[in-house]
Amino acid sequence: MHSLNKEEIAALESELLGAIQRGDEKRAGQLWERVLERAPADPRALLALSQRFFRAGDLARARALLQRLVEADASDLQQWLNLAVVCQQMGDEQGEQAAILGALTVDQSDMVALLLRGNLLERQGKTHAAARAYGGAVRVAPPLGRVKPELRPAVERAAAYRAQYDLEFGAHMDAHLAPFFGEMQGENLNRFRDAVDIMLGRKKRYDAQPMVFHYPGLAPISFFERADFPWLDPIEAASGAIRAEFLAVLAREQGFTPYLTYPLDQPHNQFAELNNSPRWSAYHLYQDGKPVAHNVVHCPHTMAALACAPMPDQPGRTPTAMFSLLKPNTRIPPHVGASNARLVAHLPLIIPQRCGFRVGNDTRGWVPGKAWVFDDTIEHEAWNDSDTLRVVLIFDIWHPHLSQAERAMVTAMTLGINAFSSGQDGMAL
């Protein structure tokens, strides 16, 4: 077996063109087979033959050729999609899932790939993940009139699935929260009710820009007055001991992880450059609402200082606290946080020159040992244009304008969200 020379290629292409023009599919297939015998990785032959076998109902051979295509060029989105469809028709969910993952790794926002993922997850009974995928497909879809006619039914069905999911979630939350409202009769919980309705899509959200949970009626203040937080005094007083504990864990070189760890098939948006990167890393003390045992044991003074803060209580989500490390010549792009029901505090520990922080229209420089509190649902960004490491202790706190009753209801709401998802596959929010 030898590779084709230029003359043989020209002769084959001429004969192929003639067969295609005559509509002689059988002869064209034979010629593509000859090309593939001499050039096993020829993408044109692989594609043409995979299409021919698919039309003929020979799914196994079509799949084998498509597999070779994506192995030769993993950036070819359309062939990942074709492979997913073939695997679906073969009843091979594992292969279908792998092909969809391949497509979304190429383009995390591809509408067809998200529709395919939603369909697969729905068939697998993974309600929450299916709603998340279908919701993503609907968000990236153009207006229905501009969707290709053959895809409109799938987009309409995705929208209907997500709408039904939201209705069921809303009914669940109404029933879950009813007894809590009963216990707090007489308390002003209008803002909380609006917050839940906004989360469930029953009301439109205005004002701040949180990614997940918007609590209406809270003024969008970029940096809060330091005097409003007297409990920061003992934390600032402990900044020397906290810095010493950080330097000790830094020397140990254990427990540090990238600040962002998005999966390859999830949208990275402006964070693509920093995803899974040590340029922006963290040493977590509280993560997902729980202390990180193997880290906090090395930071007793820091943990004692954090005990002074009114940290939020959202099981599985907050409190959070960490040492945030920004390496030299690194910028964190503009972004917003998840919820304005809590604020974020910074205690600067190691601050070289040419570092800065912007919240909305307000740009400031950190001063070691001097804390501030800001609303991270207002667009903010940070940068370290120096040649040395920047380190800040970051932790979250309840928004001070929430009453005790409102805080209790946010905690209750979080328990309801957790109960609805039951740990199955994560919420669609």
C-alpha positions in Angstrom: 0.0 0.0 0.0 1.5 3.3 -1.0 0.3 6.9 -0.7 -1.2 8.6 -3.6 1.0 10.7 -5.9 -0.2 13.9 -7.5 -1.2 12.3 -10.7 -3.2 9.6 -9.0 -4.9 12.1 -6.8 -5.9 14.2 -9.8 -7.2 11.2 -11.6 -9.3 10.0 -8.7 -10.7 13.5 -8.1 -11.6 13.8 -11.7 -13.4 10.4 -11.7 -15.1 11.3 -8.3 -16.4 14.5 -9.7 -17.8 12.7 -12.7 -19.5 10.1 -10.5 -21.0 12.8 -8.2 -22.3 14.8 -11.2 -23.9 11.7 -12.7 -25.5 10.9 -9.3 -23.6 7.5 -9.3 -23.4 7.2 -5.5 -22.2 3.6 -5.7 -19.2 4.5 -7.9 -18.4 7.6 -5.8 -18.4 5.4 -2.7 -16.0 2.9 -4.3 -13.7 5.8 -5.2 -13.8 7.2 -1.7 -12.9 3.8 -0.4 -9.9 3.8 -2.7 -8.8 7.2 -1.4 -9.2 5.9 2.2 -7.2 2.8 1.5 -4.3 5.0 0.4 -4.8 7.9 2.8 -6.5 6.6 6.0 -6.8 10.0 7.5 -8.2 11.9 4.4 -11.0 14.0 6.0 -13.0 14.3 2.8 -13.1 10.6 2.4 -14.0 10.0 6.0 -16.8 12.5 5.9 -18.2 11.4 2.6 -18.2 7.7 3.5 -19.6 8.4 7.0 -22.5 10.3 5.4 -23.0 7.5 2.9 -23.1 4.8 5.6 -25.4 6.9 7.7 -27.9 7.3 4.9 -27.7 3.5 4.2 -28.5 2.8 7.9 -25.0 1.3 8.6 -24.6 3.2 11.8 -21.6 1.1 13.1 -19.5 2.0 10.1 -20.6 5.6 10.1 -19.7 5.9 13.7 -16.2 4.3 13.2 -15.5 6.9 10.4 -16.7 9.8 12.5 -14.6 8.7 15.4 -11.6 8.7 13.2 -12.6 12.2 12.0 -12.8 13.7 15.5 -9.6 11.9 16.5 -7.8 13.6 13.6 -9.3 17.0 14.3 -10.9 17.5 17.7 -11.8 21.1 16.8 -14.4 20.1 14.2 -17.6 20.9 16.0 -19.9 19.6 13.4 -18.4 16.1 13.4 -18.7 15.9 17.2 -22.4 16.7 16.7 -22.7 14.1 13.9 -21.0 11.5 16.1 -23.4 12.3 19.0 -26.5 11.8 16.8 -25.2 8.5 15.4 -24.4 7.2 19.0 -27.9 8.3 20.1 -29.5 6.3 17.3 -27.3 3.3 18.2 -28.5 3.6 21.8 -24.9 4.1 23.1 -25.4 6.8 25.8 -21.8 6.6 26.9 -20.6 7.4 23.4 -23.3 10.0 22.9 -22.2 11.7 26.2 -18.5 11.7 25.1 -19.4 13.2 21.7 -21.5 16.0 23.3 -18.6 16.7 25.7 -16.3 17.0 22.7 -18.6 19.4 21.0 -19.0 21.6 24.1 -15.3 21.6 24.7 -15.0 23.2 21.2 -17.9 25.6 21.9 -19.4 25.7 25.3 -22.3 27.8 24.0 -23.3 25.8 20.9 -27.1 25.6 20.9 -27.3 22.2 19.2 -24.8 20.6 21.6 -26.8 22.0 24.5 -30.0 20.7 23.1 -28.4 17.3 22.6 -27.1 17.4 26.2 -30.5 18.3 27.6 -32.1 15.5 25.6 -29.6 12.9 26.9 -29.9 14.1 30.5 -33.7 14.1 30.3 -33.7 10.5 29.0 -31.4 9.6 31.9 -33.8 11.1 34.4 -31.4 13.8 35.5 -34.0 16.5 35.8 -31.9 19.4 37.2 -29.0 19.0 34.8 -31.4 18.6 31.9 -33.1 21.9 32.9 -29.7 23.6 33.1 -28.7 22.4 29.7 -32.1 23.2 28.1 -32.0 26.6 29.7 -28.6 27.3 28.3 -29.8 26.3 24.8 -32.7 28.7 25.0 -30.5 31.5 26.2 -28.1 31.2 23.3 -30.8 30.5 20.7 -31.7 33.4 18.3 -35.3 34.5 18.2 -37.4 31.6 17.2 -38.2 33.0 13.8 -34.4 32.9 13.0 -33.9 29.3 14.2 -33.5 26.8 11.4 -36.9 25.2 10.8 -35.6 21.7 11.5 -34.4 22.9 14.9 -37.4 24.9 16.0 -39.3 22.0 17.6 -36.3 21.1 19.7 -35.8 24.7 20.9 -39.5 25.1 21.7 -39.4 21.8 23.6 -36.3 23.0 25.5 -38.1 26.2 26.5 -41.2 24.3 27.6 -39.2 21.8 29.6 -37.3 24.6 31.4 -40.6 26.6 32.0 -42.2 23.5 33.6 -39.1 22.9 35.7 -39.3 26.5 37.0 -43.0 26.1 37.8 -42.3 22.9 39.8 -39.4 24.5 41.5 -41.6 27.5 42.4 -44.4 25.3 43.8 -41.8 23.3 45.8 -40.3 26.5 47.3 -43.7 28.0 48.1 -44.7 24.8 50.0 -41.2 24.6 51.7 -41.2 28.3 52.9 -44.9 28.5 54.0 -44.3 27.3 57.5 -41.3 29.6 57.9 -43.4 32.5 56.9 -46.0 31.3 59.4 -43.4 31.5 62.2 -42.5 35.0 61.3 -45.9 36.7 61.0 -45.6 40.4 61.6 -42.0 40.5 60.2 -41.5 42.6 57.1 -40.4 40.0 54.5 -41.5 41.7 51.4 -38.0 42.0 50.1 -37.4 38.3 50.7 -40.6 37.4 48.9 -39.5 39.6 45.9 -36.1 37.9 46.1 -37.5 34.4 45.8 -39.9 35.5 43.0 -37.0 37.0 41.1 -34.9 33.8 41.5 -37.8 31.7 40.3 -38.4 34.0 37.3 -41.8 35.1 38.5 -40.7 38.7 38.6 -38.2 40.8 36.7 -35.0 41.7 38.4 -33.7 45.3 38.5 -30.8 47.1 40.1 -27.7 45.1 41.0 -26.1 42.4 38.8 -25.7 39.2 40.9 -25.3 36.0 38.9 -27.7 33.8 41.0 -29.7 35.5 43.7 -30.9 39.1 43.7 -32.3 40.6 46.9 -34.3 43.7 46.0 -34.3 46.9 48.0 -30.6 46.8 48.9 -28.8 49.9 47.8 -26.0 49.1 45.3 -23.2 50.6 47.3 -19.7 49.8 45.9 -17.6 50.3 49.1 -19.3 50.6 52.4 -18.3 53.0 55.1 -15.6 51.4 57.3 -17.3 52.8 60.4 -20.3 50.6 59.8 -18.3 47.5 60.7 -16.8 47.9 64.1 -16.2 44.1 64.3 -13.4 44.7 61.8 -11.3 46.2 64.5 -10.1 43.0 66.0 -9.6 41.4 62.6 -7.4 44.3 61.5 -5.5 44.1 64.8 -4.7 40.5 64.1 -3.4 41.2 60.6 0.2 40.7 61.6 -0.5 37.2 63.0 -2.7 36.4 60.0 0.1 37.4 57.6 2.6 35.3 59.5 0.3 32.3 59.3 -0.1 32.8 55.5 3.7 33.0 55.0 4.0 29.7 56.9 1.5 27.9 54.7 3.1 29.5 51.6 6.4 28.1 52.6 4.8 24.7 53.1 3.5 24.8 49.5 0.5 22.7 50.2 -3.3 23.3 50.0 -3.2 26.0 47.2 -5.6 25.5 44.3 -6.6 27.6 41.3 -9.2 30.1 42.1 -11.3 29.1 39.1 -11.8 25.5 38.1 -14.5 25.5 35.4 -14.9 22.2 33.5 -13.8 22.3 29.9 -17.3 22.0 28.6 -18.7 24.9 30.6 -18.6 28.5 29.5 -15.4 30.3 30.6 -16.4 33.7 29.1 -13.9 36.3 30.3 -12.1 33.9 32.6 -10.7 31.5 29.9 -7.2 32.7 30.5 -7.3 32.3 34.3 -9.3 29.0 34.4 -7.4 26.3 36.2 -4.4 28.7 36.4 -2.0 29.1 39.3 -1.7 32.8 38.4 -4.9 33.3 40.5 -5.0 30.8 43.3 -6.5 30.3 46.7 -5.9 28.7 50.1 -9.4 28.0 51.3 -10.3 28.2 54.9 -14.1 28.0 54.5 -15.3 26.4 51.2 -18.9 25.6 50.3 -20.0 26.6 53.8 -17.6 24.4 55.7 -14.2 24.8 57.2 -11.4 23.1 55.2 -10.0 20.9 57.9 -6.5 20.3 56.5 -6.0 24.0 56.0 -7.6 25.6 59.0 -5.4 23.6 61.4 -2.5 25.7 60.2 -4.3 29.0 60.7 -5.6 29.3 64.3 -5.2 33.0 64.6 -6.9 33.6 61.3 -9.8 31.4 62.2 -10.2 33.1 65.6 -10.2 36.5 63.8 -12.8 35.4 61.3 -15.1 34.3 64.2 -15.6 38.1 64.8 -17.3 38.5 61.4 -21.1 38.0 60.8 -20.5 35.3 58.2 -23.6 34.2 56.2 -25.2 30.8 56.7 -26.2 29.2 53.4 -25.4 25.5 53.7 -23.4 24.2 50.8 -22.6 27.8 49.6 -21.4 30.1 52.4 -19.5 31.0 54.4 -16.4 31.3 52.3 -13.0 32.5 53.3 -9.6 32.2 51.7 -6.2 33.7 51.1 -6.4 35.0 47.5 -3.1 35.0 45.6 -2.6 37.1 42.5 0.7 36.5 40.8 2.8 39.3 39.1 1.5 40.8 35.9 -1.9 39.2 36.3 -5.3 40.9 35.8 -8.7 39.6 37.0 -11.2 40.7 34.3 -14.5 42.6 35.2 -17.1 40.3 36.7 -19.9 40.1 39.3 -20.6 37.8 42.3 -23.5 35.4 42.9 -25.7 37.2 45.4 -26.1 40.6 47.0 -27.5 39.0 50.2 -23.9 38.9 51.3 -21.0 41.3 51.0 -17.3 40.6 50.6 -14.5 41.8 52.9 -10.9 42.2 52.0 -8.0 42.2 54.5 -4.9 43.1 52.6 -1.8 41.2 53.7 0.9 41.5 51.0 0.4 44.5 48.6 3.2 45.5 46.2 3.1 48.7 44.2 1.0 48.9 41.0 -1.9 46.8 42.4 -5.5 48.1 42.2 -9.1 47.2 42.6 -12.2 48.7 41.0 -15.8 48.3 42.1 -18.2 50.2 39.7 -16.8 53.7 39.3 -14.7 53.5 42.5 -11.0 52.5 42.1 -8.8 52.0 45.2 -5.5 50.6 46.3 -5.2 48.1 49.1 -3.3 49.2 52.3 -1.9 46.3 54.3 -3.9 45.7 57.4 -6.7 48.0 56.4 -9.9 46.1 55.6 -12.8 47.2 53.4 -16.3 45.8 52.6 -17.8 45.9 49.1 -20.8 44.6 47.1 -19.3 42.1 44.7 -22.5 42.0 42.6 -21.4 45.4 41.2 -19.0 44.9 38.4 -15.4 44.8 39.8 -11.9 43.8 38.7 -8.4 43.6 40.2 -4.9 43.7 38.9 -1.3 43.2 39.9 1.0 45.0 37.5 4.0 44.5 39.8 6.7 41.8 39.8 5.8 40.3 43.1 2.9 38.4 44.7 -0.3 40.1 46.0 -2.2 38.4 48.9 -5.5 39.3 50.4 -7.7 37.5 53.0 -11.2 37.4 51.5 -14.3 36.4 53.3 -18.0 37.1 53.0 -20.5 38.5 55.5 -24.3 39.0 55.7 -25.4 42.2 54.1 -25.9 44.5 57.1 -29.2 45.8 55.9 -30.9 42.4 56.1 -32.9 41.9 59.2 -32.3 38.8 61.4 -35.6 37.5 60.0 -34.5 38.0 56.4 -31.2 36.3 57.1 -33.1 33.3 58.6 -35.3 33.1 55.5 -32.3 33.2 53.2 -30.9 30.3 55.2 -34.3 28.5 55.0 -34.4 29.2 51.2 -31.0 27.6 50.7 -32.1 24.5 52.6 -35.1 24.3 50.3 -32.9 24.6 47.2 -30.8 21.8 48.6 -33.8 19.7 49.3 -35.1 20.2 45.8 -31.9 19.1 44.2 -31.3 16.3 46.8 -27.7 16.1 45.7 -28.7 14.4 42.5 -26.8 16.5 39.9 -26.7 20.1 41.1 -29.3 22.8 40.7 -30.1 24.5 37.4 -29.5 27.9 39.0 
